[in-house]
């Protein structure tokens, strides 16, 4: 095996083809919405090396170019970030340095370099604690608002749940109150706690309590994870 192949992100166990087809279709739709040219979803390895294992990609020339030149040290950094933080991040590339591709203070500007195109990284996690990272990239990529970023992050998290765990037997859904569901739905639309509080005539403290209790009932690590699980279960759409 060549050194280049050894350094490339590894591909984990096979996944149900129907799950892959559905996940890829959802990510293609999300990519079109932000003018991304390609995407890839990774799971963080359970080994001490903390590397990214490829679960699926867009399967086009952009993905082949991006993945073939993906530096090993960035795979390690991406894995560590996914395990330590739920914050989205973005990076610039080449002559595009300095152009903000995400119009939101909710995303971190990463120092990633050496990649052919700018992009965005979205950390994800499953209910069992498995972490992952979904990347979108492209020369025209732009996420115009915090609301658009939240929507993209929630969709990426929902897709990661399906490709990380595969299709599982349905489980009894927890009871989520009407207010908790309302807060989750508005979070899925990209609203902040302040905006949700205004729309529902609640205090910000109460809004955060509803989101916190919903996350706890769904066994989610944060509100983005809770939205993803609610979307996946059909509680919200």
SULJO-V629004 format. One record per pair of residues at least 24 apart in sequence whose C-alpha atoms are under 7 Angstrom apart, sorted by the first residue. I is the first residue (numbers start at 1). J is the second residue. D is the distance in whole Angstrom. If there is no record, write none. Layout:
BEGIN
i=(I;I)
j=(J;J)
d=(D;D)
END
This chain:
BEGIN
i=(7;8;8;8;9;9;9;10;10;11;11;11;12;12;12;15;15;16;19;19;19;20;23;24;30;31;34;34;34;35;35;35;36;36;36;36;36;37;37;37;38;38;38;38;38;39;39;39;39;40;40;40;41;41;41;41;42;42;42;43;43;43;43;44;44;44;50;50;50;51;51;51;52;55;66;70;82;82;82;82;82;83;86;86;87;88;88;88;89;89;89;90;90;90;91;91;91;92;92;93;93;101;101;101;102;102;102;103;103;103;103;104;104;106;122;124;124;125;126;127;127;146;147;147;147;148;150;150;151;151;151;154;154;154;154;155;157;157;158;158;158;158;174;174;176;179;180;180;180;183;183;184;184;185;188)
j=(72;68;70;72;52;53;54;53;54;53;54;55;53;54;55;163;166;166;162;163;166;163;159;58;152;136;141;142;143;140;141;142;136;137;138;140;141;62;137;138;62;63;136;137;138;63;135;136;137;134;135;136;133;134;135;160;132;133;134;131;132;133;164;79;131;132;76;79;80;75;76;79;79;163;116;115;123;124;131;132;133;131;123;124;123;121;122;123;120;121;122;119;120;121;118;119;120;118;119;117;118;141;142;143;142;143;144;143;144;145;146;145;146;146;153;157;160;225;161;219;220;190;189;190;191;190;188;190;188;189;190;188;224;227;228;228;225;228;228;229;231;232;217;218;214;210;210;211;214;210;211;211;227;236;227)
d=(6;7;7;7;6;5;6;5;6;5;5;6;6;7;6;7;6;7;7;7;7;7;6;7;7;7;6;6;6;6;5;7;6;5;5;7;5;6;6;5;6;6;6;6;7;7;5;4;6;6;5;7;6;4;6;7;5;5;6;6;4;6;7;6;6;5;6;6;7;6;5;6;6;7;7;7;5;7;6;6;6;6;5;7;7;6;5;6;6;5;7;6;4;6;5;6;6;4;7;5;5;6;5;6;6;5;6;6;5;5;7;6;5;7;6;5;7;7;6;6;6;6;6;3;6;6;7;5;6;6;6;7;6;6;5;7;7;5;5;7;7;6;6;7;6;7;5;6;6;7;6;7;6;6;6)
END
